[in-house]
């Protein structure tokens, strides 16, 4: 009795070795050509990490990030609701370069602000 087994494979159409590689390369090139036009894939730097929230300097244009669940340090306050910058150079990041919050919580023009467009 023989222990050797014969493996039978179905016949396949002849395919040159380079066809799979060339196909993959063409698909990859097509994907790279299309991706730069997708705005949803654009990288935008966040103001803070996911475990933090941004705070604003009272009477100044400085800011910092505070760990979620902690209070802002002395001299800092939370941004007013609905006016919190999320990404560098977004509407509110630009706005807070020329505005600040005074000691009463009122939004005022920042005394140390550079000239920048108003984000509204």
C-alpha angles and dihedrals in degrees: 000000000000122000094200116106125202114226113212117205124188116248115259129201113264111267122180113237095242096056096084093047093047092048092050091048092051092048091048092050091049091051092050091050092053100041100068089063093057107098091189089069094053113124115237120183113233121232090228137005119268092261093054141062129212124250131192130226112248108246092001143073097243122116140187141184122248127196112256111263094028126103121244114266120254111292094027133092136185116266113259112271112273092018100078117130112232103177135027110271095009120139096275096041089057092044094053091054088075101027136056142172120258126218089275094054094253118141109240138166108277114248092214096042123132116225106277135155118271113249091204 
